[in-house]
Structure formats: C-alpha cells, structure tokens
Amino acid sequence: MESAISDSCQKARFLAAATPHSGDWLLALPVTSYGLRLRDEAVRVAVALRLGCSVCVAHTCRCGALVDAQGIHGSVCKHVPSRTARHQAINDVIACVITAAGIPVTKEPVGLAGLDGKRRDGLTLIPWQGGKPLTWDVTVVSTLADSYLHSTSHCAGSTAETASDRKETKYSFLPPDFIF
C-alpha cells in the first residue's frame, strides 16, 4: 500500500511540475513590502518538495501520524501551528495588494457569516465590479493529501478545481449583491 501511495505521489509531482506555469513562482520578484519575499529556508523546502527530496528527519507528528523525510504531512496536518499562519499570510497579501490598488478592504467582515458561522476572509468596501463589492475566502489545499492524491496523479490542477467547486457551493447562499 505504501508503495502505491509513493508511486501516486511521484506521478502527481511530475504531472504538476510539467504543467505550464508551474515554475513561475521561481521567476517572481521578491517584493518585501507586499510580503512576497521567501526566506532562504522556505526556498530550500519549496525546491526540495518540488524535486521530491528529503526536507526533514522522519519523526512522529503531534497528531500521532508518522512524518516521512519528505515532510508532506506538514502541509496536510490540521495540528501543525503553521497552518493558521499560512492562511493569514495569504489573506494579508490579498488585502495588501487590493489596498495598494486604492481599494479599501476589511478583513473578516461582520455580517457575512456562512452557515458554519465563520466569516469570510475579506470584503472590498467599495464596489469591485458591476456595483458589487468583492468578497473572498482563502483556501489552501495540498495536492499530495491522501484525499486528493488519486485525482492529482491523473490530472494536473484537479485539486484546485475540486477546492474551487467546493468553495463556490459553500458560499452559494451569498446574496447576488456580492462577487465571490
């Protein structure tokens, strides 16, 4: 079973790496003022993950799962402290970029709670398009998570499409006054 998962991981990695623009992040300018500068350690880990190299020493996670030397578990574990930090960092970049374009935003706006009671991540305070404000909610998915591995080893981008479909369904309750 472990070998089949490993083979699927390798297929998914190669398929993803062969996808057009998958390496564009390597060409991005490091704009520190927008939080778009990766620390050396982050680059080391990103390149190692892309190439399938070891990123850490095998160990047991605080959730009880075994973490292999490739460290993929860290991107899918719900108990990893960096999970919330990654989410907030992405949300901060989105808000900062929209604000830099001269459009004021509010993060976690009151009054836009979903059926789950959670608030959206952000909202433009003036109309974005067609007289409607834009609202967003950040989702980070791992293409190498067990739940996505089968589809990503057959079709590049399937994880993003699945997450996008789920997110659109989740927020279908939003009134047509907003662009999501």
SESE-339945 format. One line per 5 residues: number of its first residue (from 1); their letters; for each residue y, x negated, z negated of N, C-alpha, C. Coordinates in steps of 0.001 Angstrom, whole numbers, plus 500000, padded with zeros to 6 digits. Example, Ala and Ser with C-alpha at 12.3 -4.5 7.8 and 13.67 -1.06 7.14 Angstrom:
! SESE-339945
1> AS> 494310,486810,492200,495500,487700,492200,496700,486800,492200 | 497750,487150,492920,498940,486330,492860,500030,487100,492130
END
This chain:
! SESE-339945
1> MESAI> 498805,499174,500000,500000,500000,500000,501251,499135,500000 | 501253,498096,499151,502419,497208,499058,502701,496538,500398 | 501647,496154,501127,501812,495508,502424,502445,496471,503428 | 502045,497741,503379,502612,498740,504291,504098,498929,504015 | 504479,498944,502735,505889,499075,502370,506655,497843,502837
6> SDSCQ> 506082,496672,502637,506717,495428,503060,506911,495413,504575 | 505884,495849,505320,505993,495908,506784,507086,496883,507196 | 507164,498031,506528,508201,499016,506836,509581,498455,506533 | 509701,497698,505432,510977,497055,505081,511399,496096,506177 | 510463,495278,506634,510791,494308,507680,511184,495015,508970
11> KARFL> 510457,496074,509345,510799,496824,510558,512201,497424,510430 | 512471,498009,509277,513784,498624,509054,514888,497583,509120 | 514672,496418,508537,515678,495342,508567,515947,494870,509990 | 514875,494612,510752,515051,494126,512111,515722,495180,512988 | 515312,496419,512828,515916,497507,513603,517400,497628,513274
16> AAATP> 517726,497563,511990,519128,497659,511569,519939,496476,512080 | 519371,495281,512016,520090,494079,512457,520310,494076,513962 | 519445,494753,514705,519566,494800,516162,520505,495905,516636 | 520936,496755,515731,521813,497865,516089,523204,497341,516437 | 523820,497891,517490,525171,497441,517852,526129,497569,516665
21> HSGDW> 526943,496573,516472,527983,496514,515440,527444,496308,514023 | 526137,496109,513863,525596,495940,512508,526105,494668,511837 | 526516,493705,512613,527025,492465,512039,528539,492369,512036 | 529208,493455,512378,530674,493422,512450,531321,493078,511118 | 530641,493363,510010,531221,493041,508707,531441,491539,508560
26> LLALP> 530666,490759,509304,530831,489303,509259,532131,488853,509942 | 532705,489717,510777,533927,489400,511507,535173,489998,510856 | 534980,490790,509811,536111,491459,509164,537024,490449,508488 | 538322,490681,508620,539292,489805,507970,539283,490061,506467 | 539314,489021,505662,539323,489192,504203,540725,489541,503693
31> VTSYG> 541051,490833,503658,542368,491290,503225,542297,491587,501724 | 542706,490632,500929,542608,490721,499475,543386,491909,498923 | 544568,492199,499483,545407,493281,498951,544743,494650,499077 | 543756,494785,499964,543031,496047,500101,541616,495962,499535 | 541338,494921,498805,540024,494773,498210,538939,494461,499224
36> LRLRD> 539324,493888,500351,538367,493619,501425,537993,492143,501523 | 537980,491488,500401,537571,490086,500374,536311,489979,499516 | 535243,489504,500133,533985,489350,499407,533967,488010,498682 | 533513,488036,497445,533323,486790,496704,532159,486024,497340 | 532114,484732,497110,531066,483892,497686,529671,484412,497324
41> EAVRV> 529497,484844,496077,528193,485347,495631,527809,486613,496397 | 528778,487481,496666,528498,488712,497414,528078,488387,498845 | 528718,487404,499453,528337,486984,500805,526922,486412,500791 | 526613,485587,499784,525273,484998,499681,524209,486081,499601 | 524444,487077,498753,523476,488162,498592,523379,488994,499863
46> AVALR> 524512,489328,500475,524505,490142,501697,523746,489452,502824 | 523987,488167,503004,523299,487425,504063,521806,487313,503740 | 521473,487048,502493,520065,486955,502105,519348,488293,502330 | 519987,489396,501964,519381,490712,502184,519197,490979,503678 | 520179,490608,504465,520113,490824,505917,518973,490036,506538
51> LGCSV> 518733,488820,506011,517697,487957,506572,516335,488132,505905 | 516286,488896,504803,515028,489091,504102,514651,487945,503198 | 515638,487167,502777,515394,486026,501888,515422,486469,500424 | 514958,485607,499556,514997,485889,498120,516432,485850,497616 | 516755,486797,496735,518101,486836,496150,518062,486666,494635
56> CVAHT> 516875,486817,494046,516771,486704,492593,515344,486306,492220 | 515126,486129,490936,513795,485852,490413,513138,487195,490106 | 511883,487347,490446,511171,488588,490157,511219,488857,488652 | 511461,490119,488293,511567,490496,486880,511355,492000,486730 | 511395,492480,485496,511276,493907,485232,512669,494465,484973
61> CRCGA> 513009,495535,485666,514310,496189,485520,514349,496957,484198 | 515553,497255,483731,515683,498041,482501,515076,499441,482633 | 514891,499911,483900,514266,501217,484104,512750,501131,484041 | 512214,499893,483999,510773,499698,483911,510122,499308,485224 | 510853,499401,486312,510297,499051,487624,510268,497537,487800
66> LVDAQ> 509322,497084,488599,509257,495663,488923,510253,495364,490035 | 511030,494322,489863,512003,493891,490860,511433,492652,491533 | 511270,492741,492867,510746,491574,493571,511878,490586,493851 | 511534,489433,494389,512513,488362,494616,513560,488750,495653 | 513262,489752,496481,514243,490184,497480,515308,491089,496865
71> GIHGS> 515091,491581,495659,516118,492293,494917,516541,493638,495459 | 515752,494245,496305,516127,495529,496907,516275,496611,495848 | 515493,496534,494796,515534,497552,493745,516945,497748,493184 | 517735,496690,493130,519095,496770,492593,520004,497696,493374 | 519688,497943,494634,520525,498842,495437,520083,500300,495348
76> VCKHV> 518940,500558,494701,518449,501932,494611,518284,502447,493181 | 518298,501557,492204,518055,501956,490819,519246,502724,490240 | 518956,503836,489606,520006,504651,489000,520500,504078,487667 | 519827,503052,487148,520182,502466,485857,520992,501174,485969 | 521254,500731,487187,521999,499492,487393,523484,499755,487140
81> PSRTA> 524113,498985,486256,525521,499219,485932,526456,499110,487138 | 526097,498305,488119,526980,498109,489265,527032,499320,490191 | 526134,500276,490004,526098,501454,490872,527423,502210,490826 | 527931,502509,489640,529197,503218,489499,530348,502346,489975 | 530290,501063,489677,531358,500146,490100,531453,500085,491621
86> RHQAI> 530308,500060,492315,530319,500042,493790,530943,501324,494319 | 530559,502443,493743,531099,503734,494170,532612,503765,493985 | 533088,503356,492818,534523,503367,492537,535278,502397,493435 | 534694,501249,493725,535355,500268,494589,535559,500827,495991 | 534554,501504,496514,534680,502101,497846,535731,503202,497823
91> NDVIA> 535703,504026,496801,536687,505093,496674,538098,504515,496575 | 538260,503426,495832,539567,502779,495710,540062,502258,497055 | 539167,501668,497852,539561,501153,499165,540015,502301,500059 | 539258,503399,500074,539640,504551,500897,541018,505059,500483 | 541215,505258,499191,542505,505752,498698,543635,504778,499026
96> CVITA> 543384,503490,498881,544402,502468,499141,544794,502442,500615 | 543832,502537,501505,544105,502496,502935,544890,503738,503367 | 544503,504902,502883,545231,506126,503236,546652,506073,502683 | 546806,505581,501457,548131,505441,500849,548976,504444,501631 | 548370,503355,502090,549091,502348,502881,549604,502941,504194
101> AGIPV> 548948,503976,504685,549387,504651,505904,550516,505636,505610 | 550951,505690,504337,552068,506550,503968,551674,507963,503569 | 550401,508160,503315,549911,509491,502935,549491,509446,501473 | 550192,510180,500604,549816,510162,499186,548479,510865,498955 | 547719,510341,498011,546410,510899,497678,546286,511070,496170
106> TKEPV> 545333,511873,495788,544941,511957,494388,543430,511779,494348 | 542976,511011,493365,541536,510817,493219,541006,511821,492197 | 539782,512275,492442,539108,513275,491613,540025,514463,491314 | 540466,515162,492369,541401,516271,492190,540804,517440,491403 | 541616,517992,490547,541218,519175,489780,541227,520369,490726
111> GLAGL> 540267,521270,490579,540238,522478,491386,539334,522399,492601 | 538757,521250,492862,537843,521120,493997,536438,520776,493530 | 536065,521281,492391,534729,521006,491861,533682,521747,492676 | 532560,521089,492844,531466,521698,493575,530618,522581,492677 | 529565,523104,493238,528654,523954,492485,527985,523173,491350
116> DGKRR> 527945,521840,491509,527344,520988,490483,528342,520638,489379 | 529598,521105,489514,530625,520833,488519,531338,519507,488712 | 530882,518714,489689,531501,517415,489937,532686,517582,490893 | 533724,516760,490650,534901,516819,491522,534720,515889,492713 | 535389,516219,493803,535388,515359,494979,536086,514055,494610
121> DGLTL> 535882,513028,495404,536463,511726,495075,537944,511633,495388 | 538417,512369,496367,539835,512266,496693,540327,513379,497580 | 541661,513475,497640,542326,514526,498418,543689,514007,498852 | 544035,514206,500135,545381,513865,500575,546322,514957,500071 | 547522,514558,499650,548465,515518,499073,549377,516149,500108
126> IPWQG> 549282,515701,501333,549984,516347,502441,548942,516601,503525 | 549233,517505,504446,548235,517806,505483,547816,516574,506269 | 546546,516516,506564,545970,515411,507312,545943,515748,508795 | 545409,516922,509107,545262,517341,510494,545254,518860,510540 | 545956,519422,511497,545966,520878,511654,546486,521609,510428
131> GKPLT> 547361,520980,509679,547927,521606,508482,546992,521638,507293 | 545868,520909,507387,544874,520911,506310,544796,519538,505654 | 544696,519502,504323,544506,518210,503656,543067,517729,503834 | 542900,516424,503736,541587,515793,503836,541027,515598,502437 | 539770,515900,502260,539094,515596,501003,537862,514763,501329
136> WDVTV> 537490,513867,500428,536334,513012,500684,535502,512844,499425 | 534270,512434,499631,533342,512168,498549,532445,511011,498995 | 532527,509900,498314,531794,508692,498684,530314,508831,498344 | 529478,508439,499285,528038,508376,499057,527547,507022,499537 | 526784,506348,498710,526196,505071,499086,524682,505253,499088
141> VSTLA> 524064,504987,500222,522613,505104,500325,522033,503758,500736 | 520813,503517,500354,520121,502292,500726,519056,502610,501758 | 519154,501976,502901,518172,502207,503963,516780,501737,503567 | 516698,500913,502524,515404,500388,502106,514829,501118,500891 | 515476,502213,500476,514928,503025,499387,513634,503678,499870
146> DSYLH> 512692,503831,498968,511395,504415,499344,511551,505754,500066 | 512526,506562,499641,512705,507889,500231,513200,507841,501676 | 513801,506735,502104,514322,506632,503470,513536,505654,504337 | 512692,504865,503749,512051,503751,504440,511286,504169,505692 | 510563,505260,505616,509778,505684,506785,510692,505952,507980
151> STSHC> 511768,506703,507764,512644,507042,508886,513433,505839,509380 | 513878,504962,508478,514672,503812,508914,513834,502759,509627 | 512535,502769,509396,511694,501808,510108,511392,502289,511520 | 511799,503522,511848,511584,504071,513194,512881,504313,513951 | 513970,504582,513227,515214,504940,513897,516416,504411,513116
156> AGSTA> 517112,503452,513701,518300,502901,513046,519345,503991,512875 | 519973,504018,511720,521024,504991,511454,520538,506309,510884 | 519214,506468,510770,518682,507756,510295,519064,508036,508844 | 519175,506997,508033,519556,507191,506635,520976,507721,506539 | 521877,507145,507305,523271,507605,507303,523367,509041,507799
161> ETASD> 522616,509364,508839,522627,510734,509365,522097,511727,508335 | 521010,511365,507668,520429,512236,506644,521414,512444,505505 | 522035,511364,505038,523012,511464,503944,524212,512305,504364 | 524659,512132,505599,525792,512901,506112,525452,514395,506173 | 524272,514706,506669,523845,516114,506735,523771,516733,505339
166> RKETK> 523208,515988,504387,523120,516488,503008,524502,516727,502413 | 525416,515802,502672,526771,515908,502127,527493,517116,502739 | 527361,517319,504043,528008,518468,504683,527449,519782,504143 | 526145,519828,503921,525530,521027,503348,526024,521241,501918 | 526094,520165,501161,526522,520243,499763,527930,520809,499637
171> YSFLP> 528812,520475,500583,530198,520914,500495,530547,522027,501471 | 529540,522730,501942,529798,523839,502862,530549,524975,502170 | 530582,524973,500823,531288,526005,500065,532804,525828,500124 | 533272,524627,500497,534718,524392,500516,535392,525384,501447 | 536528,525933,501033,537229,526861,501919,537700,526129,503177
176> PDFIF> 537929,526868,504260,538345,526229,505514,539765,525650,505449 | 540379,525690,504273,541713,525118,504093,541667,523593,504016 | 540484,523004,503968,540332,521567,503791,539502,520976,504928 | 539747,519701,505199,538904,518937,506105,538062,518028,505236 | 536763,518105,505380,535881,517248,504591,535288,516207,505498
END
